[in-house]
């Protein structure tokens, strides 16, 4: 494994950083500007832009937040807002995916900006903050010195991906069977597609899923080097399998400071 790790560029060296990161940073800043400009500010997607948001859209966002993780619908069904369960499921999957990035809290060590506001922002405004963190961060491959902060302990805990993946499965079940008055799975799917064709909020959730998938492995290589661990299969699973691939990585990676038992070809 030592030979494999030696093949990876040491991004802490200025010469390697200069070779790789100017184009990478340009690409990331371009992606962030396109996301903000297209999804939030432009008139190209369905519905009103952020500059012309109507009260109905704000009410839908508030209702989705009240039903977050289905706590209110399950405990107080008569008080909770009634929404398309497919939309509720989609919303909770997007939020859960954003919470998985808390598993990289250690990436904030030694950075110019603290990572906590970006992680919190990712849970609420998704790629506005996640892509922005990828833009402003610097390569971070050094194993951290103890002790870990409370946020870093949360990120390193196996309970984080387990809890998030449980929520994702619950969201899929909720989208398919909750609120029988919304019909069968086909009816719910068609209603969600129709909503995405005219509602900016719903449309943005779909874009968020795609962007999360494209960039979910962006922090993985540095995290592997930080742990002195390389497993190509896990890296490719993380890159290719949306959401569950990232959860798999967070469950599979060795704890910080623990030497891998053997190299994997």
NORJO-V241273 format. One record per residue. N is the residue number from 1. RES is the residue in three letters. NEAR is the number of other C-alpha atoms within 8 Angstrom. Layout:
# NORJO-V241273
n:N res:RES near:NEAR
n:N res:RES near:NEAR
This chain:
# NORJO-V241273
n:1 res:UNK near:9
n:2 res:UNK near:5
n:3 res:UNK near:6
n:4 res:UNK near:8
n:5 res:UNK near:11
n:6 res:UNK near:7
n:7 res:UNK near:6
n:8 res:UNK near:6
n:9 res:UNK near:6
n:10 res:UNK near:6
n:11 res:UNK near:10
n:12 res:UNK near:9
n:13 res:UNK near:7
n:14 res:UNK near:7
n:15 res:UNK near:6
n:16 res:UNK near:11
n:17 res:UNK near:11
n:18 res:UNK near:8
n:19 res:UNK near:7
n:20 res:UNK near:8
n:21 res:UNK near:8
n:22 res:UNK near:8
n:23 res:UNK near:7
n:24 res:UNK near:8
n:25 res:UNK near:9
n:26 res:UNK near:8
n:27 res:UNK near:8
n:28 res:UNK near:11
n:29 res:UNK near:10
n:30 res:UNK near:8
n:31 res:UNK near:9
n:32 res:UNK near:12
n:33 res:UNK near:8
n:34 res:UNK near:9
n:35 res:UNK near:11
n:36 res:UNK near:10
n:37 res:UNK near:9
n:38 res:UNK near:11
n:39 res:UNK near:13
n:40 res:UNK near:9
n:41 res:UNK near:10
n:42 res:UNK near:9
n:43 res:UNK near:9
n:44 res:UNK near:5
n:45 res:UNK near:9
n:46 res:UNK near:11
n:47 res:UNK near:10
n:48 res:UNK near:11
n:49 res:UNK near:12
n:50 res:UNK near:7
n:51 res:UNK near:6
n:52 res:UNK near:6
n:53 res:UNK near:9
n:54 res:UNK near:7
n:55 res:UNK near:6
n:56 res:UNK near:6
n:57 res:UNK near:9
n:58 res:UNK near:9
n:59 res:UNK near:8
n:60 res:UNK near:8
n:61 res:UNK near:9
n:62 res:UNK near:8
n:63 res:UNK near:11
n:64 res:UNK near:12
n:65 res:UNK near:7
n:66 res:UNK near:9
n:67 res:UNK near:13
n:68 res:UNK near:9
n:69 res:UNK near:7
n:70 res:UNK near:7
n:71 res:UNK near:8
n:72 res:UNK near:12
n:73 res:UNK near:12
n:74 res:UNK near:7
n:75 res:UNK near:6
n:76 res:UNK near:8
n:77 res:UNK near:8
n:78 res:UNK near:5
n:79 res:UNK near:7
n:80 res:UNK near:11
n:81 res:UNK near:9
n:82 res:UNK near:4
n:83 res:UNK near:8
n:84 res:UNK near:9
n:85 res:UNK near:13
n:86 res:UNK near:12
n:87 res:UNK near:11
n:88 res:UNK near:13
n:89 res:UNK near:12
n:90 res:UNK near:11
n:91 res:UNK near:10
n:92 res:UNK near:13
n:93 res:UNK near:11
n:94 res:UNK near:12
n:95 res:UNK near:11
n:96 res:UNK near:13
n:97 res:UNK near:11
n:98 res:UNK near:13
n:99 res:UNK near:12
n:100 res:UNK near:12
n:101 res:UNK near:9
n:102 res:UNK near:10
n:103 res:UNK near:15
n:104 res:UNK near:12
n:105 res:UNK near:13
n:106 res:UNK near:9
n:107 res:UNK near:10
n:108 res:UNK near:12
n:109 res:UNK near:8
n:110 res:UNK near:5
n:111 res:UNK near:9
n:112 res:UNK near:5
n:113 res:UNK near:7
n:114 res:UNK near:9
n:115 res:UNK near:10
n:116 res:UNK near:9
n:117 res:UNK near:7
n:118 res:UNK near:12
n:119 res:UNK near:15
n:120 res:UNK near:8
n:121 res:UNK near:12
n:122 res:UNK near:14
n:123 res:UNK near:11
n:124 res:UNK near:7
n:125 res:UNK near:8
n:126 res:UNK near:13
n:127 res:UNK near:13
n:128 res:UNK near:12
n:129 res:UNK near:12
n:130 res:UNK near:12
n:131 res:UNK near:11
n:132 res:UNK near:12
n:133 res:UNK near:10
n:134 res:UNK near:9
n:135 res:UNK near:9
n:136 res:UNK near:7
n:137 res:UNK near:10
n:138 res:UNK near:5
n:139 res:UNK near:8
n:140 res:UNK near:12
n:141 res:UNK near:10
n:142 res:UNK near:6
n:143 res:UNK near:8
n:144 res:UNK near:8
n:145 res:UNK near:5
n:146 res:UNK near:4
n:147 res:UNK near:4
n:148 res:UNK near:8
n:149 res:UNK near:6
n:150 res:UNK near:6
n:151 res:UNK near:9
n:152 res:UNK near:12
n:153 res:UNK near:9
n:154 res:UNK near:10
n:155 res:UNK near:12
n:156 res:UNK near:10
n:157 res:UNK near:8
n:158 res:UNK near:8
n:159 res:UNK near:6
n:160 res:UNK near:12
n:161 res:UNK near:12
n:162 res:UNK near:10
n:163 res:UNK near:8
n:164 res:UNK near:12
n:165 res:UNK near:11
n:166 res:UNK near:8
n:167 res:UNK near:12
n:168 res:UNK near:11
n:169 res:UNK near:8
n:170 res:UNK near:8
n:171 res:UNK near:14
n:172 res:UNK near:9
n:173 res:UNK near:9
n:174 res:UNK near:11
n:175 res:UNK near:14
n:176 res:UNK near:11
n:177 res:UNK near:9
n:178 res:UNK near:8
n:179 res:UNK near:6
n:180 res:UNK near:7
n:181 res:UNK near:4
n:182 res:UNK near:9
n:183 res:UNK near:8
n:184 res:UNK near:9
n:185 res:UNK near:8
n:186 res:UNK near:7
n:187 res:UNK near:9
n:188 res:UNK near:15
n:189 res:UNK near:9
n:190 res:UNK near:8
n:191 res:UNK near:8
n:192 res:UNK near:11
n:193 res:UNK near:8
n:194 res:UNK near:8
n:195 res:UNK near:10
n:196 res:UNK near:12
n:197 res:UNK near:9
n:198 res:UNK near:8
n:199 res:UNK near:11
n:200 res:UNK near:13
n:201 res:UNK near:10
n:202 res:UNK near:10
n:203 res:UNK near:13
n:204 res:UNK near:9
n:205 res:UNK near:11
n:206 res:UNK near:8
n:207 res:UNK near:9
n:208 res:UNK near:11
n:209 res:UNK near:9
n:210 res:UNK near:8
n:211 res:UNK near:9
n:212 res:UNK near:11
n:213 res:UNK near:12
n:214 res:UNK near:8
n:215 res:UNK near:7
n:216 res:UNK near:12
n:217 res:UNK near:11
n:218 res:UNK near:7
n:219 res:UNK near:9
n:220 res:UNK near:8
n:221 res:UNK near:9
n:222 res:UNK near:10
n:223 res:UNK near:12
n:224 res:UNK near:11
n:225 res:UNK near:12
n:226 res:UNK near:13
n:227 res:UNK near:13
n:228 res:UNK near:9
n:229 res:UNK near:14
n:230 res:UNK near:11
n:231 res:UNK near:9
n:232 res:UNK near:8
n:233 res:UNK near:6
n:234 res:UNK near:10
n:235 res:UNK near:12
n:236 res:UNK near:8
n:237 res:UNK near:9
n:238 res:UNK near:15
n:239 res:UNK near:13
n:240 res:UNK near:8
n:241 res:UNK near:10
n:242 res:UNK near:10
n:243 res:UNK near:9
n:244 res:UNK near:9
n:245 res:UNK near:12
n:246 res:UNK near:14
n:247 res:UNK near:12
n:248 res:UNK near:10
n:249 res:UNK near:11
n:250 res:UNK near:10
n:251 res:UNK near:9
n:252 res:UNK near:7
n:253 res:UNK near:8
n:254 res:UNK near:9
n:255 res:UNK near:7
n:256 res:UNK near:8
n:257 res:UNK near:6
n:258 res:UNK near:7
n:259 res:UNK near:8
n:260 res:UNK near:8
n:261 res:UNK near:4
n:262 res:UNK near:5
n:263 res:UNK near:9
n:264 res:UNK near:7
n:265 res:UNK near:4
